[in-house]
């Protein structure tokens, strides 16, 4: 068994069904495996993080984006994190209510506002970052520096291709005269922004 195989117990427990002709082998399906790893790495599932803050995963992701890139607009958080703008807006509302973030005017726009951490938000951000950096160091132990670089490269290519496929499908639907939901319009905008 190489170090990236699933634990033998999991392989024994999850056998492909014989009731269908060609069942999808989820254990060999890259998008499924990425989603599974992502579920395990969700910040709100980590008790070390939850001891510092009672936020859901969406709110933590937005808080971390603000702390890492402030001042930043909500639309830029949506683009950078690939969350839809509605999800970001809900998180911003909750974070503002918790007095973890605040608005700051954008010098070049009368309407736009940047997001910044409050003093309390900076404290929470620092605590969360310390925990996730510690966890990242422990997780990195299973990868060499070269493997880590390769994984980041592979994930970037998968993300780029997934965005291209989803945006192209949305563009095709739009060209057929269908009205797209806001998240699909945003996906097209992200794709065009990334293609420039």
C-alpha positions as CSV (number, residue, x, y, z in Angstrom):
1,X,0.0,0.0,0.0
2,X,1.4,3.4,-0.9
3,X,0.9,6.3,1.4
4,X,-1.9,7.8,-0.7
5,X,-4.1,4.6,-0.8
6,X,-7.3,4.5,1.2
7,X,-7.2,2.6,4.5
8,X,-7.8,-1.1,3.8
9,X,-10.8,-1.2,6.1
10,X,-12.5,1.5,4.0
11,X,-11.7,-0.4,0.8
12,X,-13.2,-3.6,2.3
13,X,-16.3,-1.8,3.5
14,X,-17.2,0.0,0.4
15,X,-17.5,-2.5,-2.4
16,X,-18.9,-1.5,-5.8
17,X,-22.5,-2.6,-6.2
18,X,-23.3,-5.5,-8.5
19,X,-26.9,-4.2,-9.0
20,X,-25.8,-1.8,-11.7
21,X,-23.9,-2.5,-14.9
22,X,-21.3,0.3,-14.5
23,X,-21.3,1.8,-11.1
24,X,-19.0,4.8,-10.6
25,X,-16.0,4.0,-8.5
26,X,-15.9,7.0,-6.2
27,X,-12.6,5.9,-4.7
28,X,-11.0,6.4,-8.1
29,X,-13.0,9.6,-9.0
30,X,-10.8,12.6,-8.6
31,X,-13.5,15.3,-8.0
32,X,-15.1,13.0,-5.4
33,X,-11.8,12.5,-3.6
34,X,-11.1,16.2,-3.6
35,X,-14.6,16.9,-2.2
36,X,-14.1,14.2,0.5
37,X,-10.7,15.7,1.5
38,X,-12.3,19.2,1.5
39,X,-15.1,18.0,3.8
40,X,-12.5,16.6,6.3
41,X,-10.6,19.9,6.2
42,X,-13.6,22.1,6.7
43,X,-12.7,24.6,9.4
44,X,-15.8,24.3,11.4
45,X,-15.2,20.6,11.9
46,X,-11.9,21.2,13.7
47,X,-12.5,21.4,17.4
48,X,-9.3,23.4,17.8
49,X,-10.8,26.2,15.6
50,X,-14.2,25.9,17.2
51,X,-12.9,26.6,20.7
52,X,-12.0,30.2,19.5
53,X,-15.1,31.0,17.5
54,X,-18.6,29.9,16.9
55,X,-18.9,30.6,13.1
56,X,-20.0,28.3,10.3
57,X,-17.5,27.3,7.6
58,X,-18.7,30.0,5.2
59,X,-18.2,32.8,7.8
60,X,-14.7,31.4,8.7
61,X,-13.7,31.4,5.0
62,X,-14.8,34.9,4.5
63,X,-13.1,36.1,7.7
64,X,-9.9,34.4,6.7
65,X,-10.1,36.0,3.2
66,X,-10.7,39.5,4.7
67,X,-7.8,39.0,7.2
68,X,-5.4,37.8,4.5
69,X,-6.3,40.3,1.7
70,X,-7.9,43.4,3.5
71,X,-9.0,45.8,2.4
72,X,-11.1,43.7,0.0
73,X,-14.5,43.9,-1.6
74,X,-17.1,41.2,-1.2
75,X,-17.0,40.4,-5.0
76,X,-13.3,39.8,-4.8
77,X,-13.8,37.4,-1.9
78,X,-16.4,35.5,-4.0
79,X,-14.0,35.4,-7.0
80,X,-10.9,34.3,-4.9
81,X,-12.7,31.7,-2.9
82,X,-15.2,30.5,-5.6
83,X,-18.1,31.1,-3.3
84,X,-21.2,32.7,-4.8
85,X,-21.9,36.3,-3.9
86,X,-25.1,35.5,-1.9
87,X,-23.1,33.1,0.3
88,X,-20.4,35.8,0.8
89,X,-23.1,38.5,1.6
90,X,-24.7,36.3,4.2
91,X,-21.3,35.6,5.8
92,X,-20.5,39.4,5.8
93,X,-23.8,40.2,7.5
94,X,-23.1,37.6,10.2
95,X,-19.5,38.7,10.7
96,X,-20.6,42.4,10.9
97,X,-23.3,41.5,13.5
98,X,-20.6,39.7,15.5
99,X,-18.4,42.8,15.3
100,X,-15.6,40.9,13.6
101,X,-15.5,43.0,10.5
102,X,-16.3,46.5,9.4
103,X,-16.7,48.5,6.2
104,X,-14.2,51.0,4.8
105,X,-14.9,53.3,1.9
106,X,-13.3,52.6,-1.4
107,X,-11.5,55.8,-2.4
108,X,-12.4,55.5,-6.1
109,X,-16.1,54.7,-5.6
110,X,-18.9,56.3,-3.7
111,X,-21.0,53.1,-3.6
112,X,-18.4,50.3,-3.1
113,X,-17.1,49.4,0.3
114,X,-14.1,47.4,1.3
115,X,-14.2,44.9,4.2
116,X,-11.7,45.0,7.0
117,X,-11.3,43.2,10.3
118,X,-12.2,44.9,13.5
119,X,-9.8,44.7,16.5
120,X,-11.8,41.7,17.8
121,X,-11.8,40.2,14.2
122,X,-8.0,40.5,14.1
123,X,-7.8,38.5,17.4
124,X,-10.1,35.8,16.1
125,X,-8.3,35.7,12.7
126,X,-4.9,35.2,14.5
127,X,-6.2,32.4,16.6
128,X,-7.8,30.6,13.6
129,X,-4.7,31.1,11.5
130,X,-2.4,29.7,14.2
131,X,-4.5,26.5,14.4
132,X,-4.8,26.0,10.6
133,X,-1.1,26.6,10.1
134,X,-0.3,24.1,12.7
135,X,-2.7,21.6,11.1
136,X,-1.2,22.3,7.7
137,X,2.3,21.6,8.9
138,X,1.1,18.2,10.3
139,X,-0.7,17.4,7.0
140,X,2.4,18.5,5.0
141,X,4.3,15.7,6.7
142,X,2.8,13.2,4.2
143,X,4.1,15.1,1.2
144,X,7.6,16.0,0.1
145,X,8.2,19.7,-1.0
146,X,8.2,18.5,-4.6
147,X,4.9,16.5,-4.1
148,X,3.3,19.6,-2.4
149,X,4.3,21.8,-5.4
150,X,2.9,19.2,-7.8
151,X,-0.3,18.9,-5.8
152,X,-0.8,22.7,-5.8
153,X,-0.1,22.7,-9.6
154,X,-2.6,19.8,-10.2
155,X,-5.3,21.5,-8.1
156,X,-4.8,24.8,-10.0
157,X,-5.2,23.0,-13.3
158,X,-8.3,21.1,-12.1
159,X,-9.8,24.3,-10.7
160,X,-9.1,26.1,-14.0
161,X,-10.6,23.3,-16.1
162,X,-13.6,23.0,-13.9
163,X,-14.2,26.8,-14.1
164,X,-13.8,26.6,-17.9
165,X,-16.3,23.7,-18.3
166,X,-18.9,25.2,-16.0
167,X,-18.6,28.7,-17.6
168,X,-18.8,27.2,-21.1
169,X,-22.0,25.3,-20.3
170,X,-23.5,28.5,-18.8
171,X,-22.5,30.5,-21.9
172,X,-24.1,27.8,-24.1
173,X,-27.3,28.1,-22.1
174,X,-27.2,31.9,-22.3
175,X,-26.8,31.8,-26.0
176,X,-29.8,29.5,-26.3
177,X,-31.8,32.3,-24.7
178,X,-32.2,30.9,-21.2
179,X,-32.1,33.2,-18.2
180,X,-29.2,32.3,-16.0
181,X,-29.3,32.4,-12.2
182,X,-27.0,34.9,-10.5
183,X,-24.4,32.3,-9.5
184,X,-24.0,31.2,-13.2
185,X,-23.6,34.8,-14.4
186,X,-21.0,35.2,-11.7
187,X,-19.2,32.1,-12.9
188,X,-19.1,33.5,-16.4
189,X,-17.7,36.8,-15.0
190,X,-15.0,34.9,-13.1
191,X,-14.1,32.9,-16.1
192,X,-13.8,36.0,-18.3
193,X,-11.8,37.8,-15.5
194,X,-9.4,34.8,-15.3
195,X,-9.0,34.6,-19.0
196,X,-7.8,38.2,-19.4
